[in-house]
Amino acid sequence: MSREPEVVVITGASAGVGRAAARKFARHGARIGLLARGVDGLKAAQREVQKLGSEALIIPTDVANAEQVEAAAEKVETELGP
């Protein structure tokens, strides 16, 4: 019986600990929603995740803005699954 890949959402994914976490989850085959304000860093993180064979969805988000966070959650669920 095959198992669906995990869906993981990482905030602060454009650099530092968030980006390292994205790589770690990618190595385990997770489908990853990458959230941060910096688009360039998000694109770089997405490339790293894809190189490791996982799927990454980038969503520029300011986590201090509740509406942006809610919209990001909906997009992740729609595109990557619950």
C-alpha positions as CSV (number, residue, x, y, z in Angstrom):
1,M,0.0,0.0,0.0
2,S,1.5,3.3,-1.0
3,R,1.3,6.4,1.2
4,E,0.6,9.9,0.0
5,P,3.5,12.3,0.6
6,E,3.2,14.6,3.6
7,V,2.2,18.2,3.1
8,V,4.3,20.6,5.1
9,V,4.0,24.4,5.3
10,I,7.2,26.3,6.3
11,T,7.1,30.0,7.2
12,G,10.3,32.0,6.9
13,A,11.3,29.6,4.1
14,S,13.4,32.0,2.1
15,A,16.5,31.8,4.4
16,G,18.1,30.3,7.5
17,V,16.3,27.7,9.6
18,G,13.2,27.8,7.4
19,R,15.1,27.1,4.3
20,A,17.1,24.3,6.0
21,A,13.8,22.8,7.2
22,A,12.5,22.8,3.6
23,R,15.6,20.9,2.5
24,K,15.2,18.4,5.3
25,F,11.5,17.7,4.5
26,A,12.3,17.6,0.8
27,R,14.8,14.8,1.4
28,H,11.9,12.8,3.0
29,G,9.6,13.4,0.0
30,A,7.2,16.0,1.5
31,R,5.2,18.3,-0.7
32,I,6.1,21.8,0.7
33,G,4.3,25.1,0.9
34,L,7.1,27.8,1.2
35,L,6.0,31.0,2.8
36,A,8.0,34.2,3.3
37,R,8.1,37.8,2.2
38,G,11.2,37.6,0.1
39,V,10.3,36.3,-3.4
40,D,14.0,35.8,-4.5
41,G,14.7,33.7,-1.5
42,L,11.5,31.7,-2.0
43,K,12.4,31.0,-5.6
44,A,15.9,29.8,-4.6
45,A,14.4,27.6,-1.9
46,Q,11.9,26.1,-4.4
47,R,14.8,25.2,-6.7
48,E,16.6,23.5,-3.9
49,V,13.5,21.5,-2.9
50,Q,12.9,20.5,-6.6
51,K,16.6,19.4,-7.0
52,L,15.9,17.0,-4.1
53,G,13.0,15.6,-5.9
54,S,10.1,17.2,-4.0
55,E,7.4,19.6,-5.0
56,A,7.4,23.1,-3.6
57,L,4.8,25.8,-3.9
58,I,6.0,29.3,-3.2
59,I,3.5,31.8,-1.7
60,P,4.8,35.3,-0.8
61,T,3.3,35.9,2.6
62,D,3.7,38.3,5.5
63,V,2.8,36.1,8.5
64,A,1.9,39.2,10.5
65,N,-1.1,39.6,8.1
66,A,-3.9,37.2,9.1
67,E,-5.6,37.5,5.7
68,Q,-2.4,36.6,3.8
69,V,-1.9,33.6,6.1
70,E,-5.5,32.4,5.6
71,A,-5.1,32.8,1.8
72,A,-1.8,30.9,1.8
73,A,-3.4,28.1,3.8
74,E,-6.2,27.8,1.3
75,K,-3.8,27.8,-1.6
76,V,-1.6,25.1,-0.1
77,E,-4.7,22.9,0.6
78,T,-6.0,23.4,-2.9
79,E,-2.7,22.8,-4.7
80,L,-0.9,20.4,-2.5
81,G,-3.6,18.7,-0.4
82,P,-4.7,18.8,3.2
